[in-house]
Amino acid sequence: MFFIAAGIFIGLSAYSLYSTIMSWRAVRTGRVHIDVIRDLTGRIDKSEITGLFGSPDAALSYPVTPGRIKKARAPFCVLLSSEIAQIILIVALGYVLYEGSTPLGWVILAAAGAYISTGYLLAAYLIAVHMEQLEDEIESGSFS
């Protein structure tokens, strides 16, 4: 069970790291869809995003720069899209797999689980709070 949990947490962390790297790659193009901004800043409200980045085009793509994205990031973004945090987590969990089921391994595993769970719960909360707005974007076709 210990090794299965560590493996799952490594997989989730690797996926999050990959997703964040791809989002930053998109930012370097200069125009990104609103979902990338949401992922990297933790800001969901469309009017707030428009206030920070200007008006989007019809497909909800905004003109951005990496610097503007970094300035707009919410303090809790370390739970949603932090490359450094994900790399540290993957390394720590790799150590856990190497070291085995020791007291330190269990502490690292518990901390990793708490970090990952908190990030997913935060993302779910942000989506739930803005569900009506997100549904309107999907129904209008401007989210695709």
C-alpha positions in Angstrom: 0.0 0.0 0.0 2.8 2.4 0.9 4.6 2.0 -2.4 1.3 2.1 -4.4 0.4 5.5 -2.7 3.9 6.8 -3.4 3.7 5.8 -7.0 0.3 7.4 -7.4 1.5 10.6 -5.8 4.5 10.7 -8.2 2.2 10.2 -11.1 -0.1 13.0 -10.0 2.9 15.3 -9.4 4.4 14.5 -12.8 1.2 15.2 -14.5 0.9 18.5 -12.7 4.5 19.4 -13.6 3.9 18.5 -17.2 0.7 20.6 -17.3 2.4 23.6 -15.8 5.3 23.4 -18.1 2.9 23.2 -21.1 1.0 26.2 -19.8 4.1 28.3 -19.4 5.1 27.3 -23.0 1.8 28.6 -24.2 2.3 31.9 -22.3 5.6 32.4 -24.2 3.6 32.6 -27.4 2.0 35.9 -26.2 -1.7 34.9 -26.5 -3.3 32.3 -24.4 -6.8 30.9 -23.8 -8.4 31.9 -20.5 -8.0 28.3 -19.1 -4.2 28.7 -19.2 -4.5 32.0 -17.3 -6.8 30.3 -14.8 -4.4 27.4 -14.3 -1.3 29.6 -13.8 -2.9 32.4 -11.7 -5.6 30.7 -9.7 -8.0 33.4 -10.8 -11.2 32.1 -12.3 -13.5 35.1 -12.6 -13.5 36.3 -16.3 -14.0 40.0 -15.4 -11.1 39.8 -13.0 -8.9 38.2 -15.7 -10.0 40.9 -18.2 -9.2 43.6 -15.7 -5.7 42.2 -15.3 -4.9 41.3 -19.0 -7.2 43.4 -21.1 -10.0 42.3 -23.4 -9.9 38.9 -25.0 -10.7 38.0 -28.5 -13.9 36.1 -29.4 -12.3 32.7 -28.4 -11.3 34.1 -25.0 -7.6 34.4 -25.8 -5.7 37.1 -24.0 -2.5 39.0 -24.7 0.0 38.0 -21.9 3.6 38.0 -20.9 5.3 35.7 -18.4 5.9 38.7 -16.2 2.2 39.7 -16.2 1.2 36.2 -15.4 3.7 36.0 -12.5 2.4 39.3 -11.1 -1.2 38.1 -11.3 -0.7 34.8 -9.5 -2.7 34.4 -6.3 -0.7 33.4 -3.2 -2.2 29.9 -3.1 -1.0 29.2 -6.6 1.8 27.1 -5.1 -0.9 24.5 -4.6 -2.1 24.6 -8.2 0.8 25.2 -10.5 4.3 25.4 -9.0 7.1 23.7 -11.0 9.5 23.9 -8.0 7.0 22.4 -5.6 6.2 19.6 -8.0 9.9 18.8 -8.6 10.6 18.8 -4.8 7.6 16.5 -4.3 8.8 14.1 -7.0 12.3 14.0 -5.6 11.0 13.5 -2.1 8.7 10.7 -3.2 11.5 9.1 -5.2 13.5 9.1 -2.0 10.6 7.4 -0.2 10.5 4.7 -2.9 14.2 4.2 -2.5 14.2 4.2 1.3 11.1 2.2 1.9 8.5 2.2 4.7 10.4 4.1 7.4 8.9 6.7 9.8 10.4 9.5 7.7 9.0 7.8 4.6 5.5 7.9 6.1 5.9 11.5 7.1 6.9 12.5 3.5 4.1 10.4 2.1 1.5 12.0 4.4 2.8 15.5 3.6 2.7 14.7 -0.1 -0.8 13.4 0.2 -1.9 16.5 2.1 -0.3 18.9 -0.4 -1.8 17.1 -3.4 -5.2 16.7 -1.8 -5.3 20.4 -0.8 -4.4 21.4 -4.4 -7.2 19.3 -5.8 -9.7 20.5 -3.2 -8.8 24.1 -3.9 -9.2 23.6 -7.7 -12.6 22.0 -7.1 -13.7 24.8 -4.8 -12.6 27.5 -7.3 -14.6 25.7 -10.1 -17.6 25.2 -7.9 -17.7 28.9 -6.9 -17.5 30.0 -10.5 -19.6 27.2 -12.0 -22.3 29.4 -13.5 -19.8 31.5 -15.3 -17.9 28.5 -16.6 -21.1 26.9 -17.8 -22.1 30.1 -19.7 -18.7 30.1 -21.4 -19.1 26.5 -22.4 -22.7 27.0 -23.7 -21.7 30.1 -25.6 -19.0 28.2 -27.4 -16.3 30.7 -26.3 -14.6 28.1 -24.2 -13.5 25.8 -27.0 
